[in-house]
Amino acid sequence: MAFSRKTRASKSSNFKSTTTHPVVATELSIPDQFRCPISLDLMKDPVTAPTGITYDRQSIERWLEMGNSTCPVTNIALNCHGLIPNHTIRRLIQDWCVSNRSHGVERIPTPQIPISQVHASEILSDFSVSIKHQDEELGLELVRKVRSLIKETERNRRCFLSIGAPIELASTFRLCKPEALMVLGEILTTLVCLLPFEDEITMRELGTSESLSSIVQIMKHGDITSRLNSVLMLKKMASTNEDFAKALAKHVSLIEALTGFIKEPISTQATKVSLAAIFYLISDNEKVSKQCVDLGLVHSILEILVDSDKNMTEKALVILDALCNCKLGREKACKHALTIPVLAKKMFRVSDMATEFAVSILWKVCKNCKESNCVVECLQVGVFQKMLLLLQVGCSELTKEKASEMLKLMSSFSGKFECVDTTDFKGLNRIS
């Protein structure tokens, strides 16, 4: 439906400092020809449609993205490829801004010209050729140019997606020499800039043994940015579907590198993403769970739980719960000095989700460990009282069953050991 000129005219003609466009300290009348017919705001990037109407690029592109296929003013058929930058209007607007600087108007910057599909395709093609000819210097320059253009505007990102840039970049990544670490890191970083995209062909290219080996090299020897992006891409791959997760899980050095990010964190974000990636790899995969336990992941998770934010705590508890599905994981948790005190401490201090996973881990460890030390320790740190409280305040049926079973396990020892309130563990520090 076309916009009514009458409706537009009824809008206030005053431009106030609350707009997202150039700041105006006082109310100032903006010439009608400088206003976008859609937003009624001062145009920052005026473009003229084939219908002869000039709009702000962001407004008309958003209009078309919403599924509209006609010019809002004339109701004539329209598409985004027919929009032409109106340099004359843009310069007049800039001059008007400059002349009204005393009123607090800021000059709008000259907009970047969006890249065309033809130009984008040419850059990608040249990049692929440079890698095939092992011209690392040119390849590095071109892939950085691609990334710069993608980050410049959302329209550029969509343009590269529309010409299949993820597949092209992933294919080139597979062919790139493992020694070309800088180029590999830039390709992976550029792919992350294109996320989110749903493209199984791209994921299959990145899931080849050659690509995974290169990703491991980046994780071990790349700079901080490329190392973080390698984990972000692995998480995306692992979460795509079970087949990809299983393929990744077979790559032993990949698991080692991921656990390394948790044992020796490079940043909070990298740790959180690594935990998420590992979750997808160990889900219903006891072999990988055992491998992670052997690599010391139980100890690392418990240290994270001593002092971490809500999001990190929830992720760590989910991983520890999954690791405790295997016998080796439970044994490691049972023998670790931090396990019971930390879980008792986290039961009511984080979230409902954290509470349920803390109960689940305690239940798995206490029920399946042959030694009774864990049950006794639960009594000593006040888990019995917390389980009673949990049943009173309410929880899921599964958690209620586990809490009830925990109470039965602890009741056989009640009266024999002194209970300690868990507030005594407020200052709990890492225990080696």
N, C-alpha and C positions, 0 to 999 in steps of 0.2 A: 504494500500500500504506500502510495507517495506521501511525502510529508506535505502538510498544508502550509502555504505561505502565510495564511492568516494566523495559523497557530504559531509559526516562527516569529511573526511580527509581534505577537502578544507577549513574547518573552521580554524580560528586562533587558534594556540596551546597555546597562551599566556593567563594567568589568571590574570585579572586586578581587582583593588580594587572596581570597580563599580559593581561587582557581589554581589548576596545576600548571598554568602557562606563566608567561613573564609576570613577575611580581609588581603589583601596582599599589603604592602606599595610600593613594586616595582614589575615590571613585573617578573614573575617566570614561568618556564615551568613545567606543571603538567604531570606526567606520564600518558600515555594513558589509562592504566588499572584502573586508579583512576577516570576517567571521565565517566559520564553517557552517553550512546550512544544517548539518546534523547536530553537532555539539553546541553551536552558537558561541563557541569560544574563539579567541584569536588563533588563526592557523599558524602552525609551526612548520609544516611541510606541505604547502599547497600543491595539489595535483588536479589537473583538468581531465574530466571524463570525455569520451567521444560525444557525449550529449551536450558538451559546451559548459557544463556546470563545474565550478571549482570547489573542491572539498579539502579538508585536512586529511592527509594520507591515512593516518591511524584510524580516523573515524570511518572513512569510506571502506577501508579494508576490513574493519571489524564488522561493518554492515553486511558486506559480502560473505564474510566467514560465518555469519549467523544463518546463512542459507538463502539470503535474498539475492535475486539475480537481475534486479532492475535499478535504474537511477532513482534515488529517493525523491528527487524533485520532479523529473519529467516522466517517470515510470517507464522509460524505454529500456530495453535489454542492455545489460552491462556486465562486464567481467573485469577482474583486477589487472589483466594484461593490457587493457586499453587506457590505463591511467598514465598521464604524461606530466612530469614536473612543470609547474608554472613558475618559472624563474622571475618573470616580471612582477607578479604579485608578491612573491617571496621577498624580492629586493625592496618593493614599496613598503611592505610590512616592517622590514628591518630598518628602513629609513624613518618610518613613523615611530618605531620604538626608540631610536636614537634621539629624535626631536622631542620626545616626551620623557627623556631620562630624568628631568627635574621633578616629574610626577612619580618617580620610583619605578618606571618601566624598564625592564631588562631586555636588552637586545636578544632576539632569538638566534641561536647559532645556525649556520648554514647546514642543512641536513645532509647526511651521507646518502649518496645515490644507491638504492638497492641493487644488488647484483642480479644479473639476468641468468636464466637457466643456461644459455649458450656460453656465457663467460664462465660460469661455475663449472660447467662440463669441461671446458678447455683447461682450466686450472687443475682439475682432478686428473685429466688425461696426461697433462705434462708431468704431474707428480708421479703417476704410475710409471711413465717412461723413464723418468730420472732414476727411480729405484731399480728398474730392470737393467739399466745401464750402470748401476752401482755408483751413481753420482750423488753421494750423500749430502754434499754441500747444497746442491740445487734442491734435492729432495727435502732437506730441512727447511729451506727458505719457503718452498711451496706449501708444505703442510702447515707451517706457521701462518702463512697467508690465509689458508683455508680456515684455520681456527680463529684468526682475527676477524675475518668476515662473518663467521658464524656468531661470534660474541657481539658483533657490532649491532645487529638488530635481529628481532625475532623473525622478521620477514626473510632475512638472509638464511637463517637456520632452516626455515621451512623450504626455502628454495633448494638448499643442498639435500635435504631429505627427499624432495620430490624427484631428484635426478639419481637417487640410489647411492648417495655418498657413503652411507655406512658399509654397504657391501664392497664398494670400491676400496675404501680404506682398510677394511678387514682383510681383503684379498692381498693388498699390498703389504700389510703387516705380516701375513704368513710368508710372503716371498722375501721380505727384508732380512738381511744377514743379522744373526744374533749379536754380532760385534757392534752393529750400528745402534748402540743403546740410546743415543739422543733422538735419533729419528723414530725409533720404536716408541720411546716415551711420548714424543709429540703426537704420533698417530693415535695412541691410546687416549691421550688427553683430549684430542679432537673428537674422538668417538664418544667420550663421556659428555662433551659439550653438546652433542647431538641427541643425547638421551632426553626424554624417553622415546624409544622407537621399538616397535614390535616387528622384528625381522629375524626369523629363524635361520635364514641363509647366512646372515651376518654372524649369528651366534655359532653356527657350524664351522665357519671359517676360523673364528677365534678359538674354537674347541679342538682344532687339529693339534697333533703332538708338537708340530713346529711352532704354532702360535703360543701354546701353553708354556713351552720351554722358554720362549722369549718373554712371556709375562713373568715367569719366575725370575728371570735375569733382571727384569726391571724392579721387581719387588725386593731383590737382594742388593742391587747395585745402582738403581736409578736415583734421581734426586727426589726430594720429599713430595713434590707435586705429582710426578709420574708414578711414584710408589702408591700414593693415595688413590690415584685414578685407576691403577691396576686392580686394586681391591674393589673399588666401586664397580668396575666392569665384571669382575669375578662374581660379585654378589648378584648383579643383573643376570649373568649367565646361569648361575646356580638356581635362581628363582624363576627362570623362564619355564622350565618343566623338569620332571623327574629324570628324563633321559640325559639332559645336559648335566644335571647334578651328579648322576652316576658316572658319567664320563669324566667329570672333573675329579671325582673322588678316587679314581684309579690312578691319578697322577700324584705319586708319593711326595715328590719334591714340592708340589703345590700345597699340600697339607702342611708340610714342614714350614714353608714360607708364611702361610696364613697364621699358624700358631706362633710363629716368630713375631708377628705384628702385635700379638697379645702379650707375649712374654716380655718383649722389649718395645713398648709403644712409641710411635713417632708423633702421634697426636691423638686427642680424644676421639675425633671423627674417624680416624683410621681404625682405632680399636673397636668402636661400635660397628662399623661396617664389616670388619673382620669377624666379629662375633655373629653377625647376621649371616654372612657367607658360610661360616662353619656350621651353623644350625642346619642350613639346607643340605650340607654334605653329610652330616652325621645322622640325620633323620632316617630311622629304619635301616641304618647301615652300621652294624655292630663292628665290622672290621675297621672302618674308619674311626669309630668311637674309641676302640682299643688303641689305634695308632695315636690319636690325640692324647689319650691318657698316658701312653708311653712317652710322649713328647713333653709331659709335665703340665698339661692344660688344666688339670684339677687344681693344682697348687696356684697357678696364675689366676684362675677364676676366683678362688677364695680370697686372694690378695686384692683383687678388684673390688670384691664385695665389702671389704673392710671400710672403704671410703670412696663412694661413687654416687653420682646423681641418680634420680629415679629411673631415667631411661637406660642408663648403663647397668644399674642393678637388675632391672627386669630382664635385660638381655643375658646378663651373666647367670641369673637363676635359671633361665630357660636352657642354656647350654649345660649347666651343671646337672640339671634334672635329666637331660638327654644322655649325658655321660654316665649317669648312675643307672641307666638301663642295662649296662653291661657289668658283669661281675667285677672286672678289674677296676672299673670306675668307682664302684661302691667300696671296694677294698681300700682304694687310695683315699677316698673321702672319709672313710671310717677311721683311718690311721692318722689323718691330718688334725693337728691341734686346733685349727681355726674352724673346722666344719660346724660343729654343734653350737659354739658360742655365737658365731656370725649368723647362722640361720635363725637362732632364737632371737637375736637382736633385730633381724630384718622382718620378722613375722608380722608385726603390726605397724611398722614405721614407714612403709613405702607406698604400697597400693594393694588393692584386692588381688590383682594378678600376682604380685610378688608374694603375698601371703599364701596363695594356693600352691605356688611352686616351691616355696620354702617348706610347707607341710609335706608336699610330695617327696621332696628330697630326703627329709627326715624319716619319713615312712619307709622309703626304699632302703636307706642305710641301716636303720634300726631293725627292720624286719629281716633283712637278708644277711646281715653280718653275724657270723657264728659267735663272736665275742659279745658280751653284754655291756661292754664299756660305753658304747654310744648311748644305750638306754639309760644307764646310770648318769652319764653326763647330762642328758636331757633333763633328768630330775633335778640335778644340781644347779642348772642355770634357769629353772623356772618354766620349762616347756610344758609341764603338766598343767600348770595354772593357765597358760596361754591357750592350750588346746581346749580346756573347759570354757574359757571366755569365747573362743572362736565358735563353739557349738551354740553358745547363748546368743551371740550377735548375728549368727547366720552365715552360711557359705554354700557353695554348690554341693550337690548330693555326693559327688565323687570325693570331694575334699572332706566332707562330713564323715564318710566311711573311713577315710585314712586317719582322720583325727581320732575317731572312736577306737580304731585299732591301736593307735599309738597310746591312748589312755590305758588300754588293757595291758599293753606291753610294759608300761611304766608302773602300773598299779602293783605288780608283783614285787617291785622293789621299794614301794613307798613305805616310809617309816624307818627304813634302814639307812637312808642317806639324807644329809641336810640339804634342803633346797635353798638355792641362792637366787635372789631376784635379779633379773637380767639387766636392771639398771646399773648393777655393779660392773657391767661390761661397757659402760658409756665411753670409756677411754681406751677401748680395745685397739691395740696396734698390731702391725704385722708380726707374725711369729714365724721364724725361719724353720 
